Amino acid sequence: MSRYAIQVRDLGKQYRIGTIVTRYPTLREAMVDRVQSLFRRNHHPTETIWALRHVSFEVEHGKVLGVIGRNGAGKSTLLKILSRVTEPTEGEAEIHGRVGSLLEVGTGFHPELTGRENIYLNGAILGMKRTEIDRKFDEIVAFAEVEPFIDTPVKRYSSGMYLRLAFAVAAHLEPEILVVDEVLAVGDAEFQRKCLGKMGEVAREGRTVLFVSHNMSAILRLTEETLVLDKGRLVMRAPTPEAVDFYLSQGFSQTGERIWHPDEVPAAAAPFRPIALRIRNAQGQVVDTIRSVEPSTIEIEYELSAPIPGLRVGLYLMSTRGEYVFTSFDTDDPEHFEQFAVRPAGRYISRCLLPANLLNEGRFVVGVNASAYRVRRYFQDEQALTFTVDATGAPGTQWPEPRLGAVRPRLEWQVEVA
Amino acid sequence: MALREQTAVTIIRPSRGWAALDLRDVWLYRELVYFLTWRDLKVRYKQTLLGAAWAVLQPFLTMVVFTIFFGNFAKVSSEGLPYPVFSYTALLPWGLFAKALNDASRSLVGNSHMLTKIYFPRLILPLASVLSGVVDFGIAFLFLLGMMAYYGIYPTWGLLILPVLLLLALITALGVGLWLSALNVLYRDVGYALPFLTQLWMFVSPIIYSINTVPEQWRLVYALNPMTGVVQGFRWALLGSQTEQLGLIIAISSGMALIILISGLFYFRRMERLFADRV
C-alpha cells in the first residue's frame, strides 16, 4: 500500500466563463456557432478561467488536512475533482481508498418521503450498501435525534431536524478518505459542536480527512496542516497555526468590497448614487476577514448629483442568521447632523469605525441605507456585502468552544474572595 | 463495506475522446438503481387521490377515445379483432415506452442537484427512470387480461415471448433516452421537443391502425421503428393476430433497438464529463 492516501500532480480545472452561471444555449445557437466556426478562420476565442491550476500535494494516510482560501480560490473545485463529481482539465490525482464527500448534506433527500425512507435513499446515493445502512440505522437515528418522527415525511421536519438527519447519514458513511466542504456553516451552535465532535472522531480513527472551511477556529482545532489556495493556485502548505496566520494577516481575502455599477442602481435613487462599500482591516487593506481583536472600518463611497437636505447614510449589521446586530448612521452624532443639514452635491466617503473587541466570530452581512428621515428613502440594499470575523486571540479563546451571541466584547471582570 | 472491493486505487485524470463504457461501476451501484426506482414509485403516488388507478386510467381513456373516433367513426381496420382490445393491447407497451423515454430524457436535468454534488455512475439516473414505468405496466396489464376474458379472447403460447418484447421496448426507450438526456444537459430544446417527438412516434407506430395497412413493400422499412416490432409482437402474442414475416420484423426492430442503445451508451459516456459543469 502506498504511503499516501491522496497524491495530486499538477491538477488544473478550466471553466469557460459563462458555462457555470449563464442561461443555457439553445440548439439553434449551438448549430449557428458550429456553422460560423467552419467559415471563420480563427473563430473568436472563448473566455476561460482556471479555477484551479498547477496544484500538487500529497496527503499521508490518517492525516487531517485543512484547506482555506477566500471565495473563488478553488477550494470547492479541488474537492469536487477529488470526489469525482467533475473532471480535471489537466494533471492527475491518485486516490488510495474510498472517498466519501460531504459536499452538501441531504443531497437526494425527497420531501415527500419519510425520515426512514430518506436514510436508505440518501445512503444509497452516498454509496452505502443496504446491509451497511441496516447495520447503522439505529445509530444514525440516535445521532440525528429524530426517533419519534422517523416515519413522518421530512417535509414536516423543522429545518434543524432535517439538517441533523442529513448530516447523520453522511457522517456514518465510513470512507477511508473524507472530504468535507463547509458543512458546519449551517445549523445552530449545538449542532455545530456535535458535527465537529464527529469529525474529530473520524480523524482519531485514523481516516484521512480533507477539510475546507471558513471557520478558522474549526480549522485550528481539527487539522495539523493546512493548504492555502488563492486564485486557483496553491500558495502555501504549512502547519495550521502558521497557515491561518498567513491567511488572515495577508488580508488574503480581498473581496471585502462591493461596487455598484451605474446600471445596477435604480433610477429612483437619484440624486444619490452609491459607488462602493468596503471593509478595511487595521492596516487599511480591503479584506473579507477582519480580526475581532483589531479595529476595522466599513466605508461607503457615494456621489450626490444634487444637494440633499437631511440626508443620512448608514449601515445595518446583521448576522447570517438574520439577527440585527446594530444600525448606525453617519449623522447620528448631533454635530454631524448640524453640519450636514443640507449635504451639497459631490463625492463622499462615510466611514464607520468598528472598535476592537466588538464582534464575535462568524459571518456578518452589511446593509446600506441612504434616506432623509420621514421624507424619502433614496437607496437601500439590505445585503450589500458579507464579511467574516475571526476571533483568534479574542477573550475566552483558550477554550475551543463556540461562544453564543453576535458580539464578543472584552469586558472587565473582578473576582474577589468574599 | 460498500465498494471496498474497488477501493484499491482510483486515478483521476482528464478523459479524452470516446471513453470505455465501464459498466462494472454501474453494477457496483446497482442498489442505487433500486432505490431511485423505488423513490420514483413512492413519490408518484403519494398525495394522489386515485393512486395506482392512474396506471389503468390513462390507457383506458385513450382506448375509449380511439374506439369512438377511429374504431367506430373512421372504421379503421383492426384485423378482425374488437377495436377496444386491438388498441388497448398496443397502448400498453406504447405507454410504457413513452413514459420511460420521457422520464429518462429528463432524468439528468431533473436531478441536477445530485449531479453537481456527488459522484455515482451517471448512467444510473436514466436507467432507474426507465425501470419505474414497469410497475404501471403490470397494473395496466392485469386490466387487459380482464378485457380479453370479457371478449372471449385467449392468449396463445406466444405469451411467453412477452418479456422479450417488453425488454425490447425498454431498450429502445433507454437508448433514445440516453441520447436525449445527455443532449438535454447541453440544450434545453430537448424538453420542448419531447412531447412532439413522442406524438409523432406514436403515429408512425401501429397503435391506432394495423400494420397490414402499411403497403407490403414498405413493411420492412417500417420495422426500422423498434416499436413496430414491439406492438405487433404484443398483438400476435396476446390476441393471435397474423402478420406476414413477423419474425423478420421483430428481428429488424431488435437490431435497430440495439444500435440505438449501444450508440446511446457511448455518446452518454462521452458527454458524461461535462454534466456536472454544464447542467
Chai-1 contact restraints between the chains, C-beta under 6 A:
chainA,res_idxA,chainB,res_idxB,connection_type,confidence,min_distance_angstrom,max_distance_angstrom,comment,restraint_id
A,Y24,B,R188,contact,1.0,0.0,6.0,A-B,restraint_1
A,T26,B,D189,contact,1.0,0.0,6.0,A-B,restraint_2
A,L27,B,Y187,contact,1.0,0.0,6.0,A-B,restraint_3
A,L27,B,D189,contact,1.0,0.0,6.0,A-B,restraint_4
A,S83,B,Y119,contact,1.0,0.0,6.0,A-B,restraint_5
A,R84,B,Y119,contact,1.0,0.0,6.0,A-B,restraint_6
A,V85,B,Y119,contact,1.0,0.0,6.0,A-B,restraint_7
A,V85,B,A276,contact,1.0,0.0,6.0,A-B,restraint_8
A,T86,B,A276,contact,1.0,0.0,6.0,A-B,restraint_9
A,T86,B,D277,contact,1.0,0.0,6.0,A-B,restraint_10
A,E87,B,P14,contact,1.0,0.0,6.0,A-B,restraint_11
A,E87,B,R273,contact,1.0,0.0,6.0,A-B,restraint_12
A,P88,B,P14,contact,1.0,0.0,6.0,A-B,restraint_13
A,T89,B,P14,contact,1.0,0.0,6.0,A-B,restraint_14
A,E92,B,R13,contact,1.0,0.0,6.0,A-B,restraint_15
A,A93,B,I12,contact,1.0,0.0,6.0,A-B,restraint_16
A,E94,B,I11,contact,1.0,0.0,6.0,A-B,restraint_17
A,I95,B,T10,contact,1.0,0.0,6.0,A-B,restraint_18
A,H96,B,V9,contact,1.0,0.0,6.0,A-B,restraint_19
A,G97,B,T7,contact,1.0,0.0,6.0,A-B,restraint_20
A,R98,B,L3,contact,1.0,0.0,6.0,A-B,restraint_21
A,R98,B,T7,contact,1.0,0.0,6.0,A-B,restraint_22
A,L103,B,K117,contact,1.0,0.0,6.0,A-B,restraint_23
A,E104,B,K117,contact,1.0,0.0,6.0,A-B,restraint_24
A,T107,B,M114,contact,1.0,0.0,6.0,A-B,restraint_25
A,T107,B,K117,contact,1.0,0.0,6.0,A-B,restraint_26
A,T107,B,I118,contact,1.0,0.0,6.0,A-B,restraint_27
A,G108,B,M114,contact,1.0,0.0,6.0,A-B,restraint_28
A,H110,B,V43,contact,1.0,0.0,6.0,A-B,restraint_29
A,E112,B,V43,contact,1.0,0.0,6.0,A-B,restraint_30
A,E112,B,K46,contact,1.0,0.0,6.0,A-B,restraint_31
A,L121,B,F35,contact,1.0,0.0,6.0,A-B,restraint_32
A,L121,B,R39,contact,1.0,0.0,6.0,A-B,restraint_33
A,A124,B,E31,contact,1.0,0.0,6.0,A-B,restraint_34
A,A124,B,L32,contact,1.0,0.0,6.0,A-B,restraint_35
A,A124,B,F35,contact,1.0,0.0,6.0,A-B,restraint_36
A,G127,B,A2,contact,1.0,0.0,6.0,A-B,restraint_37
A,G127,B,L3,contact,1.0,0.0,6.0,A-B,restraint_38
A,M128,B,A2,contact,1.0,0.0,6.0,A-B,restraint_39
A,K129,B,A2,contact,1.0,0.0,6.0,A-B,restraint_40
A,R130,B,E31,contact,1.0,0.0,6.0,A-B,restraint_41
A,E132,B,A2,contact,1.0,0.0,6.0,A-B,restraint_42
A,E174,B,M1,contact,1.0,0.0,6.0,A-B,restraint_43
